[in-house]
Amino acid sequence: MKQSYLLQKNKPAQAWLVFFGISILFFLGWYFGLRFGAVSYSNQELLNVAKAPLTDSNLQDVIFDLRLPRTIAAILVGAAMAQAGSIIQGVTHNPIADPGLLGINAGAGLALIVGYAVFGSMHYSLTLLVCLIGAVIVACLIFGIAYHPKKGYQQIRIILAGAMISTLFSSLGQAVTLYFDLSKAVIGWQAGGLAQINWKMLGIISPVIIIGLILAQLLAHQLTILSLDETVAKSLGQKTFLITISLLGIVVTLSAAAVALVGSLAFVGLIIPHCIKMCVGKDYRVLLPLTAFAGSTFMLWGDLISRTINPPAETPLSAIISIVGLPCFLWLMRKGENL
């Protein structure tokens, strides 16, 4: 008991330590992301662009029109995916829940492929809307199948429903891609990456992610109560159904926006929340912002590695994340009930 009290007492100090550690990695990742790539620039060249950003030059075009929006997209997508994973784990009381593993990303992806088949090409706003519709449909299917009126969300039912829906929708997506010959149109999305990011795309999709992150933080205290136990939450006067629907709506919105920007990426929403949770506990008022910050940092470094590991070619971002994510997933499975 005394040991548990001491651990809880040390959590705020650990949270600040984690914050400063992530901050260092974040700014280093952003700096290296602007400086290195298929073409690398010196520190002085980067400073010259910062001092005279309106100068018309090839260097300015690369930094401001290619790398800056790309790094901003990595920050937003990493925050969205990590926070969506953290929220869904708290809502479902399932430590291995993740929008990618549960099939929400697959639903958004299938909708995107169908959109290309129907419309040929889509504006960024239509891309976001289509992904959102697909994510909502899948979320309704998964949680409708997994929910039990008396027992709530059963972990095994969520996992099985998610695996089934994810496999089904991924297969349908491949079938539609082959039938309508959409390989060239969706190959970038399937591999996952930030190469196609531009300011117009960010201007349309980034506000959705930012609003989602803000709403999640506003509901962080309610999520902390809900994550304890649904019965306890009801006894404290919480409207659990309304809070659950609101939080799941945020998860679906963040996931759809992330898929619209970079494509289908798994594991980010799984491994980041657990890494932060081990240091700061389960107070979501602290956990959510740190998880978003860590997710942004993770994506910055993942994108940097994808650009620099084999220049000028880019290694698929999904492959890099999977190399890191699979061992973490196996470790989480091994821990089991100790999560």
N, C-alpha and C positions, 0 to 999 in steps of 0.2 A: 504493500500500500504506500509506504513511504517512498519507495523507488518510483512508483507511478506518479506520485505527487511531484517529485523532483524533476521527472521527465517533462511533465506538463508545464512546470515553472520555467524550464529552460527553453520552451518552444519559441517565445518571442525573440530571444537572443539568437536562436538558430535561424529564425525567419529572416532577420536582418543580415545574418552572415550569408545565407543563401542568396538574398537579394543582391548584395554587393558582389558575390562571386559570379552570378548570372550577368550582372551589369558589365563587368569586365569582359566576359566572353561575348556579350551582345555588341558592344562598341567595337571590339576587335573584329568580330565577324562582319559587321557593317563596313568598317574601314577596308578590310581585305576584299570584301565583295565589290566595292567600288574600284579598287585598285587592280585586282588580278582577274584574269579570264583568258580568253583566246589570245588577247593582246594585253600585256601587262604594262602599267605605267609607274613612273617613279613617284615618290612622295611629293617632290617639287611640282611635277606636272599636275597632280591632284590639287595641290594648294593653288596653283595658278588658275585652274578652272573655278575653284571656290571663290577666288577673289574677283574674277571677271566672268560670271556665269552667262552673260549675254553675248559673249564673243562667238562669232560664227567660225567654227573650226571642227575638224574631224574628232578631235579629242573631246570637245564639248558635246558633240552629237552622241558619242559613245557613252560618256558619263551621265548626261542628263536625260537623254532620250532612250537609252537601253538599260544601263546598269542601275540607275537610281529607281525607276519604277519597278524594276525587277526585285531589288532588295526590299522595297516597301511592300510589294506583294508577298514576298517570303515572310516578312514580319506579320502581316495581317493573316495570312493563311495558317502559319504556325500557331498563332494565338487562337484562331477560330477552331482549328482541329483539336488542339490540346484542351481548350476549355470545353468544347463539346463533349470530349471523352470524359472529362472530370464530372461534368453535370450528369451525364447519363449513368455513370457509375454510382453517383449519389442517389439518383432517383430510383434506380432498379436494385440497389444494394448488391450489384454484381461487379466484383473487382476486375473482371476481364471484359466488361462491356466497352464497346468502341464503335462509333458510327461506321467505320470501315468493316469491321468484323461482323457487325449485325446487319449489314446489307443496305444501310441507308445510302452510302456512297454508290453502291451498285444500282440502286433505284434511280438516283440522280443521273448516273452515267447512261443507263438505258434510255431514259427520257431524252437525254442529249443526243444520243444516236438516232432515236426516232425523229427528233426534231430536224436533224440533218437530212434524214431520208424524206421527210415531208416538205421542208422548206428549201432544201439545197444549201443555203447559207443563212445565218441568223445574226441579227444585231446583238450586241452584248446584253442589252436589257431583256431580249427574248431568250437568250441563253440562260440567264439567271432565272427567269420565270419558269422555263421548261425544267431546269434542274430542281427548282423548288417543288414543282408539281410532282415530279418523280420521287423526291425524298419524302414528301407528305404521304403519298400512296404506300410506299414501303413501310414507313413508320406505323401507319395505321394497321397494315397487315401484320407486322411483327408483334406489336404490343397488343393487338386484338387477339392473336393466337396465344400469346404468352400470359395474358392476364387471367387470374382466377378470382372470382368474386369474393371468396372467403380468405384465400391465401395471398392475394396480391400477385406481384411479379415473381414467379419461380425462376431461379437462375438457370436451371437446366432447360426449361421451356424457352427462355429467351435465347440461349445459345443455339438450341436446335432450330428454332424458328428463324433466327438470323442466318445460320448456315444454309438452311434450305432456300430461303428467299434470295440470299446472295448468289448461290450457285445457279438458281433458276434465272435470275435477271441477268447475270453475267453471260449465261449461255444464250439467252434471247438476244442480248446485245451483239454477241459474235455472229449469230445467225442473220440479224438485220444488216450488220456490217458487210457480210459476204454477199447477201442477196442484192443489196443496192450498191455494191462496190464502193464502200465508204472508207476503205482502208487509209487512203491518203488524208482524208478529212479528220479522222479521229485518232490517227496514230500518235499524235502529240499528246492528246488527252489520255490515251491508254497507258503511255509510258510515264506520264506525270512529269511536269516540268514547268519552268517559268520563262522559256525562251520567247513565247508569243505575247508576253505582257507588254502593254503600252499604256499611256496616260488616259486614253479614252476608256479603256476597259476598267482601269482603276477608279476613274471618276464615277462610273456607274455602280460597280460592285462593292467597292470599299466602304461606302456609307452604310450598306446593309450589315457588313461585318462589324463595323464600329458600334452601330446601334445595338446589335445583338450582344456584344461584349458588355456594353453599359447596362442593358437590361439584366443580364446575368449577374452582374455585380449588385444591382439593386435587390435581387432576389436571393443573394448569397446566404443571408441569415435564415431565410425560410428553407433553403436547401439544406443547411446544417441540421435544422430540426427534422426535416423529412428523412434525411439520411440515417438518423438514429433508428427509427422504427415507425411504421405508419400508425400503429396503435398509440404510441407515445405522442406522435405529432397531433393526432386527433384529440387526445386528452388535454393537450396544451391549447386547444382551440383553433388549430390550423385547418383551413379548408384544403385538405390534402388533394382532392381531385382537381380543384382549380389550379393549385400550385404545380401539380404534376403536369397538367396539360400545358401550362405556361412555360415550364422549363423544357418540356419536350419540343414545344414550338420553337424555342430558342435553339435547341440542338439541331433541329431540322433546318432552320434558316442558316445557321453557321455552316453546317455541312454542305448544303446546296451551294452557298456562295463560294466556299472553298473549292468545291468540285468545278464550278463554272470558271474559276480562275486558273487552276493548275491541273485539273483532272483527278483521277482516283488515286489516293494515297492511303495506305493502311498504317497501323501501328503508332502513328504520332499521338492520337488520342488515347492510346493504351499505356505507353511507356512513360510519357512525360508526367501525367498526374501521379503515378506511383512513386516516381523518383522524388517529386516535391512532397508528397504526402508523408514519406518516411522521415522528412526533416521538420515539417511544420505541423503535423497532425491533421485532423479532419475538420477544422474550422474553415468553412468555405469562404468566409470574408477575407481570409488571408490566403487560402489555397488557390482560389480562382485567379486573382491577379498574378500571383507568382507562377502558376501553371501557364497562363497566357504568355508571360514574359519568357519563361523557359522554352515554350513551344516556338516563339519567334526566334529565339537564339538558335535553337536546334535546326530550324528551317534555313536560317541564314548560312550556317556552316554546311548543311547538307547541299544547298545550292552551290556554295563556293566549291565544294569537293567535286560536284558533278561537272563544273566548268573547267576545273584545273587538273583533273586526274588524267585526262587524255586530250589536251587541246590540239587543234581547234574543235574537235568533235566533243559532244556533250554526252556524258554517261547518264542514262535515265535516272531521274531522281527517285523513282519508286524502287529501283534496284538498290540504291545506297541506303534508303530508309529500311528496306527489308533486311539487308545484311545486319543492321544494328537492331532492328525490331524483333527478328525471329528468336535470337538467343534470350532477349528480355522476356518475350512471351513464354518461352519454355521455362524460364526461371520463375515467372509468376504462376504457371501451372504447377510447378513443383512445390511452391510455398503453400498453395491451396488455401486452407482455412486461416492461415497465419497472416493473410493480407489485411 
